[in-house]
């Protein structure tokens, strides 16, 4: 399953490479153009069973405060259904935003923030080769 949400300023692709992993790749700046469609898709994926969530934001310049808040609320509401959240960031701003989401959603160790693309890719590869 792959579903892509594209707008003028950002693209968000959601993939489920194996039953227990969902990967999201984000590029550009998400100002909310995709609405709640990506979250509704994740809700549908959760009906198929729990998964580890990998968010590749290495090509992201950021998200609006509203978008970050909506994602934090969704993650908080579904944290018990997720095997873990792994997020790759490339800029200090996106890293700070990810840390805000982790704290606001009370995810603690359930959310790992990566700044090393190779380490993130290795973790994703490890989870998809089980």
Helices and strands as residue ranges (DSSP letters): E 2-6, E 10-18, E 21-30, H 37-47, E 51-63, H 65-78, G 79-81, E 82-89, H 92-104, G 108-110, E 111-114, H 117-128
